Amino acid sequence: MELAELGWSEFFIQAAAKVNVPGLRPARVAVVNRGVVFVWDEEGEWPATVPGRFRHEGTDYPVTGDWVLVERLPREEKVIIQALLPRRTKLSRGSARGVTEEQTLAANVDTVFVAASIAGDLNLRRIERYLTCVWEGGAQPVVLLTKTDLAEGVDAAVAQVEGIAAGAPVVALSGLENKGLRQLKPWIKKGHTCALIGPSGVGKSTLINALYKDEILDVLPVREKDQKGRHTTTRRELVFLPSRALIIDTPGLRELQLWEGQTGLQETFTDVEELIAKCKFTNCQHKTEPGCAVREALQSGALTERRFGSYLKLQEEIALFARKTDQRASLEQKRKTKMQTRKLHERLREKGRE
């Protein structure tokens, strides 16, 4: 297996050259599951040990898709991760544990498939949230409308999503019936890394199995009352497809708190941003001000109240996270300063006793 097949590129070659430690070799993180890590290199798959220094900051801990430099242990079938290379792209969210910190879900992904089922109510706000997250991390989003075998009005649903996708491709398909899969060919190609995200039960594992033409991921039966599958993906794992593309399936995300996201918001809501730029006043609140292009668009129907409300909600959430992050960073800096001062006083007292 060549490193290029795993996604190795000039970006990582240059990054690795700056780590001037002889004897280390590049590998890609394939599985991270409850402290168990496996990596791939030119010779195959290896269990990997992650030293304690990577655990101090959550963003420093290797995630699926990361490129790392490893040390091969003599006479042992395992490696030690000694360096984490910079991430070209990433898929992150605010921690779901109620803590103001970033949780990186996957790294170095070229294309992120945002899966949404059209067998039921199509949640446009959720799609906008996912798109904002993907754009922010630097990857290319593609919206997949799944379970077309269980839905009517597919063309109308595609048109509806295209209206809010800000240029991201929208593909309707059925993993169960293998319909529409050929439309994914531009992204399912050798050396290209994709990730698949979406809430539980939208058919992500079924789709990967269809692409792989085999049962590589377990799928539980669909509940008859609401046509929702019980999602069984419990870890983020890098999988090779027959095309030699790589794909990461993520567990169903019950919530997707945005982490930062201002760039992603601008990419997702280019229509709203363009209207705001046309307002007469730069500090327009889009309420009663004269010359407000946003209010004019709302009144004419060019912009829907739902769309603008979604923009405002995500904007408020991003601003709130920014304030919390700044506050947390300030408290952490105060804690470090206090600790350094205490250690200095201890050293001075020790010198005084000499």
C-alpha positions in Angstrom: 0.0 0.0 0.0 1.4 3.4 -1.0 1.0 6.4 1.3 -0.6 8.4 -1.5 -3.5 5.9 -1.4 -4.0 6.8 2.2 -4.2 10.5 1.4 -0.5 11.5 1.9 0.2 14.7 0.0 2.7 17.5 -0.3 1.1 19.3 2.6 2.0 16.5 5.0 5.4 15.9 3.4 6.3 19.5 4.2 4.9 19.3 7.7 6.7 16.0 8.5 10.0 17.6 7.3 9.8 20.1 10.1 9.7 17.3 12.7 13.5 16.7 12.9 13.4 13.4 14.7 15.2 10.5 12.9 13.6 7.1 12.8 10.0 8.2 12.7 7.7 7.2 9.9 4.3 8.5 8.7 1.0 6.7 9.4 -2.6 7.5 9.3 -5.0 7.1 12.2 -7.7 4.6 11.1 -9.6 3.8 14.3 -10.0 5.6 17.6 -12.3 3.9 20.0 -12.3 4.4 23.8 -8.5 4.8 24.0 -7.8 2.1 21.5 -6.0 3.4 18.4 -5.0 1.7 15.2 -2.9 3.3 12.4 -2.2 2.4 8.8 1.1 2.8 7.0 2.7 1.2 3.9 3.0 -2.1 5.6 -0.5 -2.4 7.0 -2.4 -1.9 10.2 -0.7 -1.4 13.6 -2.0 -1.0 17.1 -0.7 2.4 18.4 0.2 3.7 21.9 -0.7 7.3 22.5 1.7 8.9 25.1 0.2 10.9 28.0 1.3 14.3 26.6 -1.4 14.1 24.0 -4.1 13.9 26.6 -3.7 17.3 28.2 -5.5 19.1 25.4 -8.4 17.4 23.7 -7.5 19.0 20.4 -4.1 17.5 20.5 -5.3 13.9 20.8 -5.3 12.0 17.5 -8.6 11.4 15.8 -9.6 9.3 12.9 -8.1 10.7 9.7 -5.1 12.3 11.4 -1.6 11.9 10.0 1.0 11.1 12.7 4.7 10.2 12.9 5.2 6.9 14.7 8.1 4.9 16.2 8.2 1.2 15.5 9.0 -0.8 18.6 11.7 -3.5 17.9 10.4 -7.1 18.1 6.9 -5.8 18.8 3.8 -5.6 16.5 2.9 -2.1 17.6 4.0 1.5 17.3 4.1 4.6 19.5 2.7 7.9 18.2 5.4 10.6 18.7 4.1 13.5 16.6 0.7 14.7 15.3 1.0 16.6 12.0 -1.1 19.7 11.3 -4.6 19.1 10.1 -5.4 20.3 6.5 -9.1 20.2 7.3 -11.1 19.1 10.3 -14.7 18.4 11.3 -15.3 19.8 14.8 -18.2 20.6 17.1 -18.6 22.1 20.6 -18.2 19.4 23.2 -21.5 17.6 23.9 -20.5 17.3 27.6 -21.5 20.8 28.5 -17.9 22.0 28.5 -16.8 24.9 26.4 -14.2 23.1 24.3 -13.7 21.8 20.8 -14.3 18.2 20.0 -12.7 17.2 16.7 -14.7 14.4 15.1 -12.4 13.7 12.0 -9.4 15.2 10.3 -8.0 15.7 6.8 -11.3 15.0 5.1 -11.7 16.2 1.5 -15.5 15.8 1.1 -18.1 15.6 3.9 -21.4 13.9 2.9 -24.2 15.5 5.0 -26.9 12.8 5.1 -30.6 13.7 5.6 -33.5 11.4 5.2 -36.5 12.6 3.1 -38.7 9.8 4.4 -40.5 12.2 6.7 -40.1 15.8 7.6 -37.1 17.4 6.0 -35.2 19.4 8.6 -33.7 22.4 6.7 -32.3 24.0 9.8 -30.4 20.9 10.7 -28.9 20.8 7.2 -27.9 24.4 7.4 -26.2 23.7 10.8 -24.2 20.8 9.3 -23.2 22.8 6.3 -21.9 25.6 8.5 -19.9 23.1 10.5 -18.4 21.5 7.3 -17.5 24.9 5.6 -15.9 26.1 8.8 -13.5 23.1 8.9 -12.3 23.6 5.3 -13.9 20.6 3.6 -16.3 20.4 0.7 -19.9 19.5 1.7 -22.2 17.4 -0.4 -25.8 17.0 0.8 -27.2 13.4 0.4 -31.0 13.0 0.6 -31.4 9.4 1.6 -34.2 6.9 1.7 -35.8 8.0 -1.6 -37.3 4.5 -1.8 -39.6 5.5 1.1 -40.5 9.0 -0.1 -42.6 10.9 -2.6 -41.8 14.3 -4.2 -38.1 13.7 -4.4 -37.5 16.3 -7.1 -39.3 18.9 -5.0 -37.2 18.0 -2.0 -34.0 18.3 -4.0 -35.0 21.8 -5.2 -35.9 22.8 -1.7 -32.5 21.8 -0.3 -30.6 23.3 -3.3 -32.2 26.6 -2.4 -30.4 26.6 1.0 -27.2 24.7 0.2 -25.2 27.7 -1.0 -23.8 25.9 -4.0 -23.0 22.6 -2.3 -24.1 19.7 -4.5 -27.3 17.9 -3.6 -27.8 14.2 -4.4 -30.9 12.1 -3.9 -30.3 8.3 -3.5 -31.3 5.1 -1.8 -28.6 2.9 -0.3 -31.1 0.1 0.2 -32.0 0.0 -3.5 -28.6 1.1 -4.8 -30.2 4.1 -6.6 -28.3 7.3 -7.3 -25.0 5.9 -6.1 -23.2 6.7 -9.4 -23.8 10.4 -8.8 -21.1 10.1 -6.0 -18.4 9.1 -8.4 -16.7 12.5 -8.6 -15.9 12.2 -4.8 -15.5 8.5 -4.4 -12.1 8.2 -6.0 -8.6 6.8 -5.2 -6.8 8.7 -2.4 -9.8 10.9 -1.7 -11.0 11.0 1.9 -14.7 11.4 2.6 -16.7 11.5 5.8 -20.4 10.8 6.3 -22.3 12.7 9.0 -25.9 13.1 10.0 -28.3 12.2 12.8 -29.1 8.6 13.7 -31.3 6.6 11.5 -30.8 8.4 8.2 -29.1 5.4 6.5 -25.4 6.2 6.7 -24.3 2.6 7.4 -26.6 1.3 4.7 -25.1 3.7 2.3 -21.5 2.7 3.1 -22.5 -0.9 2.7 -24.0 -0.2 -0.7 -20.8 1.6 -1.8 -18.7 -1.3 -0.5 -21.1 -3.9 -1.9 -20.7 -5.9 1.3 -21.9 -5.9 4.9 -19.0 -4.2 6.5 -21.0 -2.1 9.0 -23.8 -3.6 11.1 -27.3 -2.2 10.4 -30.2 -2.9 12.8 -33.8 -3.3 11.5 -35.9 -0.3 10.7 -38.7 0.5 13.1 -42.0 0.1 11.3 -43.9 2.9 13.0 -41.5 5.7 11.8 -39.3 4.0 9.2 -36.1 4.9 11.2 -33.2 2.5 11.5 -31.5 2.0 14.8 -28.0 3.3 14.2 -25.2 0.9 15.2 -22.1 2.8 14.3 -20.4 3.5 17.7 -16.9 4.6 16.6 -15.3 6.7 13.8 -13.4 4.3 11.5 -11.6 4.9 8.2 -12.8 2.4 5.6 -11.4 1.6 2.1 -13.9 1.4 -0.6 -13.4 -0.7 -3.8 -12.6 2.5 -5.7 -9.7 3.0 -3.2 -11.4 6.0 -1.8 -11.5 6.3 2.0 -14.6 7.0 4.0 -15.2 7.8 7.6 -18.6 6.9 9.1 -19.4 8.8 12.2 -21.8 7.8 15.0 -25.2 9.5 14.8 -24.9 13.0 16.3 -27.7 13.8 18.7 -26.6 17.3 18.8 -24.1 19.4 16.8 -23.0 22.4 18.8 -21.1 24.8 16.5 -17.5 25.5 17.4 -16.4 28.9 16.1 -18.2 28.9 12.7 -18.1 32.5 11.5 -16.5 31.5 8.2 -18.9 28.6 7.8 -21.9 30.8 8.5 -20.8 33.2 5.7 -20.4 30.3 3.3 -23.7 28.7 4.2 -25.7 31.9 4.1 -24.2 33.8 1.2 -27.6 35.1 0.3 -28.2 36.6 3.7 -24.7 38.0 3.9 -25.1 39.7 0.5 -28.3 41.3 1.6 -26.7 42.6 4.8 -23.9 44.2 2.8 -26.6 46.1 0.8 -28.2 47.7 4.0 -27.9 51.5 4.2 -26.4 51.4 7.6 -23.4 49.2 8.5 -24.8 48.6 12.0 -28.3 47.8 10.7 -30.3 45.6 13.1 -32.8 44.6 10.4 -35.8 45.8 12.4 -37.1 49.3 11.7 -34.1 51.0 10.0 -34.7 52.7 6.7 -32.9 51.2 3.7 -32.7 47.7 5.2 -32.2 45.3 2.3 -33.0 42.3 4.6 -36.4 43.6 5.6 -37.2 44.4 2.0 -36.2 40.9 1.0 -38.4 39.4 3.8 -41.4 41.6 2.7 -41.0 40.6 -1.0 -40.5 36.9 -0.2 -37.0 36.8 -1.7 -35.8 35.8 1.8 -38.0 33.6 4.1 -38.5 34.2 7.8 -37.4 30.6 8.4 -34.1 31.1 6.5 -33.3 34.4 8.3 -34.3 33.0 11.6 -31.9 30.1 11.1 -29.1 32.5 10.3 -29.7 34.6 13.4 -29.9 31.5 15.7 -26.6 30.1 14.4 -25.0 33.5 14.6 -26.1 33.9 18.2 -24.8 30.4 19.1 -21.4 31.1 17.5 -21.1 34.4 19.4 -22.1 32.7 22.7 -19.4 30.0 22.2 -16.9 32.7 21.4 -17.7 34.6 24.7 -17.5 31.4 26.7 -14.2 30.4 25.1 -12.7 33.8 25.8 -13.9 33.5 29.4 -12.5 30.0 29.8 -9.1 31.0 28.3 -8.9 34.0 30.7 -9.7 31.8 33.7 -7.1 29.2 32.5 -4.5 31.9 32.1 -5.2 33.2 35.7 -4.9 29.7 37.0 -1.5 29.2 35.3 -0.2 32.6 36.5 -1.3 31.8 40.1 0.5 28.5 39.9 3.7 30.0 38.5 3.6 32.7 41.2 3.2 30.0 43.9 6.1 28.0 42.5 8.3 31.2 42.4 7.5 32.0 46.1 8.4 28.4 47.0 11.7 28.6 45.2 12.5 32.0 47.0 11.6 30.4 50.3 13.9 27.5 49.6 16.8 29.9 48.7 16.1 31.8 51.9 16.7 28.7 54.0 20.1 28.0 52.3 
